[in-house]
Amino acid sequence: MPQGSLEVFLVNAKGLENTDYLCNMDPYVILICRTQEQKSSVASGQGSSPEWNENFVFNVSEGFSNLILKIMDSDSTTAHDFVGEAKIPLDPLFSEGNIPPTSYNVVKDDKYCGEIKVGLTFKRQDRSERSLEENFGGWKESGYKI
């Protein structure tokens, strides 16, 4: 399993189901990379075709194979509404290193409910770049020669 950094460029979404019946929804995205979670800005009043154009960076390590994007609708007076989610498999990214902005299906209750477009870049960390502490259990090379 490769280690390194995952860069996510969150572009936009289209065709989302509007969860606000009286006005345009205010969507945002929660990006989940294993135990790491980041949140986009709220696309206020942009409804079912929001644009973000935001970058996010995650550290990638063992046992990580999907990026999950949960689209939510920000509500000021009630709980935020779940719009849908996209699960992006990352194995192709690990071999290619870069996937240009691509649209992925957003689903809710196993039903298609729009698309979200993201670009992905993976920067591999070589073993030689990892700290000596990581490779040797906390001991640093002292430079002392016998």
For each residue, the residues with C-beta under 8 A, 3 or more apart:
1: 61 62 63 64
2: 60 94 122 124
3: 60 61 62 124 125 130
4: 59 60 122 123 124 125
5: 57 58 59 60 122 123 125
6: 33 57 58 59 60 67 90 93 120 121 122
7: 55 56 57 120 121 122 123
8: 31 55 56 57 58 67 118 119 120
9: 53 54 55 101 118 119 120 121
10: 29 31 40 52 53 54 55 56 69 116 118
11: 51 52 53 101 117 118 119
12: 49 50 51 52 53 116 117
13: 16 27 29 48 49 50 71 106 114 115 116 117
14: 48 49 114 115 117
15: 48 49 113 114 115
16: 13 25 27 47 48 49 50 71 83 84 106 113 114
17: 48 83 84 108 113 114
18: 21 24 25 47 48
19: 25 73 81 83
20: 23 24 25 26 73 75 81
21: 18
22:
23: 20 45
24: 18 20 45 46 47 48
25: 16 18 19 20 47 48 73 74 81 83
26: 20 42 43 44 45 46 73 74 75
27: 13 16 42 43 46 47 50 71 72 73 74 83
28: 39 40 41 42 43 71 72 74
29: 10 13 39 40 52 69 70 71 72 116
30: 37 38 39 40 69 70 72
31: 8 10 37 38 39 40 56 58 67 68 69
32: 36 37 67 68 69 70
33: 6 36 37 58 60 64 67 68
34: 61 63 64
35:
36: 32 33 58 59
37: 30 31 32 33
38: 30 31 56 58
39: 28 29 30 31
40: 10 28 29 30 31 43 52 54 56
41: 28 52 54
42: 26 27 28 74
43: 26 27 28 40 46 50 51 52
44: 26 74
45: 23 24 26
46: 24 26 27 43 49 50 51
47: 16 18 24 25 27 50
48: 13 14 15 16 17 18 24 25 114
49: 12 13 14 15 16 46
50: 12 13 16 27 43 46 47
51: 11 12 43 46
52: 10 11 12 29 40 41 43
53: 9 10 11 12
54: 9 10 40 41
55: 7 8 9 10
56: 7 8 10 31 38 40
57: 5 6 7 8
58: 5 6 8 31 33 36 38 67
59: 4 5 6 36
60: 2 3 4 5 6 33 64 90 122
61: 1 3 34 64
62: 1 3
63: 1 34
64: 1 33 34 60 61 90
65: 89 90 91
66: 87 88 89 90
67: 6 8 31 32 33 58 87 88 90 120
68: 31 32 33 85 86 87 88
69: 10 29 30 31 32 85 86 87 88 104 106 116 118
70: 29 30 32 82 85
71: 13 16 27 28 29 82 83 84 85 86 106 114 116
72: 27 28 29 30 80 81 82 83
73: 19 20 25 26 27 80 81 82 83
74: 25 26 27 28 42 44 80
75: 20 26 78 79 80 81
76:
77:
78: 75 81
79: 75
80: 72 73 74 75
81: 19 20 25 72 73 75 78
82: 70 71 72 73 85 108
83: 16 17 19 25 27 71 72 73 106 108 113 114
84: 16 17 71 106 107 108 113 114
85: 68 69 70 71 82 106 107 108
86: 68 69 71 104 105 106 107 116
87: 66 67 68 69
88: 66 67 68 69 104 118 120
89: 65 66 92
90: 6 60 64 65 66 67 93 94 120 122
91: 65 94 95
92: 89 95 96 99
93: 6 90 96 97 98 99 120 122
94: 2 90 91 97 122
95: 91 92
96: 92 93 99
97: 93 94 121 122 123 124
98: 93 120 121 122
99: 92 93 96 102 119 120 121
100: 119
101: 9 11 117 118 119
102: 99 117 118 119
103: 115 116 117
104: 69 86 88 115 116 117 118
105: 86 112 114 115
106: 13 16 69 71 83 84 85 86 112 113 114 115 116
107: 84 85 86 110 111 112 113
108: 17 82 83 84 85 111 113
109:
110: 107
111: 107 108
112: 105 106 107
113: 15 16 17 83 84 106 107 108
114: 13 14 15 16 17 48 71 83 84 105 106
115: 13 14 15 103 104 105 106
116: 10 12 13 29 69 71 86 103 104 106
117: 11 12 13 14 101 102 103 104
118: 8 9 10 11 69 88 101 102 104
119: 8 9 11 99 100 101 102
120: 6 7 8 9 67 88 90 93 98 99
121: 6 7 9 97 98 99
122: 2 4 5 6 7 60 90 93 94 97 98
123: 4 5 7 97
124: 2 3 4 97
125: 3 4 5 129 130
126: 129 130
127: 130 135
128:
129: 125 126
130: 3 125 126 127 134 135
131: 134 135
132: 135 136 139 140 141
133: 136 137 138 139 140
134: 130 131
135: 127 130 131 132
136: 132 133 139
137: 133
138: 133
139: 132 133 136
140: 132 133
141: 132
142:
143:
144:
145:
146:
